[in-house]
């Protein structure tokens, strides 16, 4: 009888190991997770959002340099045969598993970047355009950059230049970022989450974000990131423009000129020299002005 019991236990252990090995793997960051129960709850939440099909879930707290792995069994099973039976609910089990060395190394390297990068894997740097020492950008605005791919390309190239990088980013951040980018494994997907974000501010106060991955030699201007000096969106193309822009805190005249140069139909709703409001719908914009 003991031999039978032993054989059954070996079979069940082997079945569990096979299920764990074949399971889908997910990962999620949780900086508020401190206890096992909090890590477990976060793993359960992520697994349920992915359809309740079960899987291995890594939950990591980069600030504390802690990572846990949880296996969650599927919450439903379907019938077999030629005609599948309806799925039925089953009891869900949650089991904490040991974390492999490769994942611990990934977490350690990401922790180093997170702490040196101001509690972020993608630290943001505000860059006055003059710091790039790019003559073509002198006196230009983000409006010009959006309409001039050559100028945008020059800014992207400058942000990838090693001398420019060293003048803006500390050696410790660059080294930590490179460690993550060059790590042998990427089980947690932290390579994709690690980058530098440069917010290039033009001479008129308008700005746009550029992302630099360590695997690239040039930065990449981010879609929909162009902003006026007060942070209002600057449309990059005439397609599907809609929204309201307020002129209470800034002059929207340059925005109106930009819309016209993009070919967007612009209609004045009132006379005047100062733009107080721009309202766009169905790729047509109405301008309200007052006399100043």
N, C-alpha and C positions, 0 to 999 in steps of 0.2 A: 504493500500500500504506500509506503514512504517513497518507493521508486516511482510510482504513478504520480504522486503529489509533486515530487521533484521534477518529473518530466513536464507536468502541467505548468509549474512555475517557470521553467525554462522557456516553454512555448510562449507563455504570456509575456515574459520579459523580452523575448525576441520579437514578438508582434509589436510591443510598445516601441522598441528601438527602431523597428522598420517604419512605424507610423511617424515617429519623430524625424527620422532621416528624410522621409519623402514629403514632409509637410512644407507648405509655403512659409517663407521667412519674411517677417516684417520688422521694422525698427521705428522707434519714435523717441524724441527727446522729451525729458520731463525734469525741469530744473527744480520743481517743488517736491519731487519724490525723495523721501528720506528713509522710510521704513519699507520692509519687505511687503507689507500689505498695500502700501501706496504704489510700489512698482507693479505688484500683481494686478491691482485695480486698473492701472493705466494700460497694462497689456490686454486685459479683458476688454476695455473700452475700444482699443484699436482693432482687435480681432472682430468685435461685433460690427464695427463700421465697415469691415471688409467682407461682410456677408455671412459671418458665423460659420465659415467652413473650417475653422481650426487652423492651427499653424504654430510656428515658432516665432516668438515676439521678443526682440531685444528692446529694453527700455534703458536709456542712459541719461545720467545727470552729469553734464560736462563740468559744471562748476565744482562738483564734489569728486569728480573723476571716478564715478561708480557706474557699472553697467550690470544688468541682470538679464538672464534669459529664462523665458517661460514658455512651456509647451501647453497649448490649449486644445483640447479635443474638439472635434466638430460638434456643433449644437444640433445638427439634423442629419439624417441618413435617408437615402432613397432605397426602394426595393429593387431587386434584380430581375432577371428574366427578360423575355422578349418585349413585354410591355411593362415598363417601370411603374412601380407602385408609388403612391404619393409619399413625399418626404414626411418623416415623423420626427418629433422632438426627442432628444435623448439627453441624459444627464451629462453635463459638461464638467470635465475635470481639468484642473489647472496645476501643473507641476513645474517647480523650479528646477532648472538644469544647470550644470556647470558651464561656465563661460570659457571658451577656448583662448589660448594665448594670442592668436591673431587678432581677435576682437578686443582683447585687453590692450594690445599695442595700439590699435586704431584709436581706442578711447583715450589712451594716454596722450597721443600726439594731438588729437583734437582738443583735449583739455588744455594743453599748452597754448594752442592758438586761441582758444576761447578766453583764457584768462589774460593773455597779453594783448588780445584784440578788443578789450573793453567789454567782456562778456558777450562776445559775438564771434561767429565763424566768418562773418562778412563785414569787417569793420568799415565804417564810412569816413571818408576824408573830404573835407570842404577845400576845394582848390581854386583860388583866384586864377583866372586865365593867364595873367601875367607871369605866374610861376612856371608856366610851361615854356616860356621864352619862344613863342611861336608868332613871328611877325604877321603871318596871314590872319591871325585872330585878333590883332589889335583893332580896337574900335568896333568890333563885331558883336552881335547879340546872338542869343539862342535862336531867334527867328531866322537869322542868316544861316546858322548851322543846319537847321531843319531843311532849308531849301538848297543847300550847297553840299552835296555828298563829298566833294573833294576836301572842303574845309573840315567836315566831320571826320573824314578818314585821317587827316593830318593830326587832329586832336587824339583820335584813337591810337595812332602810332606813337605819339609823344608819351601817352600814358603807359605804354609798354616799354619805353626806353629805360634801361637799367639805371642810368645816371639820374633821370627824373624820378624814378621810383625811390632811389636811395635818398633823394632830397626831401621826400614827402613821408616815407614810411620807415619806421625804425627797423634796424637789422634784426631785432628779436622777433618782430611780427613776420618779416619776410622769411626768416629761417623756419619759424613754426609753420607757416603756410606751405613752404616747400616740403617740409617733413610729411605733412598730410598728403600733398599732391603726389609725392614719390613713394608713398607707402606701398608695400607689395600687394596688400589686399584692400578691398573696399566693401566689406560685408555689410557695414552699417550705412553705406551711401554717403559718407561724410566728405568724400572728395568733391562731389557735386555741390555740396552745401558750403564749401570753403572758397572764398574769393575776396578781392578788394573792390570796394565801391567808391568811385571818385565822383563827387558832386562838383562839376566844373561851373564856376560862377563867372559869367561874362561881365564886361565893363558896365553894362546897364542894369546889372542885378538879376537878370534872367539866368536860369541854370538848367542843367540836364545831367542825368546820372550815366556813368560809364562803368561797366563791370569788367574786371580783369581776372581771368583764371590763370593760375600759374603754368598751365599746360599751353598757354597761348602767348604770342609775342606782341599782340595788340589788344587793346581794350575793345569793348563792344558797347556802343550807345544803346541805352535801354528804351524800348518802345514805351510810349505814353509817359515818359518821365520828365519831359520839358515843362518848365514852369515859369510864370511871370515872377517879378520880384516879391509879390505877396503870396506866392505859392499856388496860383490858379493855373490850371492846365493850359498848355499851348498846343493846339491841334497840329499834328504833323502832316496831315493830308486832308483833302476836301471831302473824303468819304465819310458818311454817317456822322457829320458834326452835329452835336446837340448839347444843350446845357445853357447855363446862365453865368455870366461874368459880371462882377460888380466893380464899378469905378470909384467907390467910396474912398479907398485907400491908395489908389494908384491910377495913373493915366493909361487908359486902354487904347489910346490912339495907335500905338505900335501894333497891338493885336488886330485892330481893324485893318490896318495896312497889310498885315500878314495874311489875313483871311482873303482880302482882295487879290493879293499876289498868288494865292493858291487857286484862285478861280471860283471862290465861293460867292454866290450872289449876296450882296450887302444892300440893305434897304434902310434909309434914314427915316425914323419915325417922328423925329422932332428936330428943329433947327438948333444950331449952336456950335461952339468950337471945342467943348470939353465933353468927352464920352463918359456918361454915367453908368451905362448898362449895355451889355451885348447879350442878346437872347437868340440861340440858334436851334432850329428844328427842321428836320427833313433836308439837311444840308443847305439851308438858307438862313441868313442872320439878319436880325432887326437891331438897329443901333439907335439908342436914345442919347440925346445930347442936351447940354445947357450952355448958355452964354456965359463966358468968364472974361 
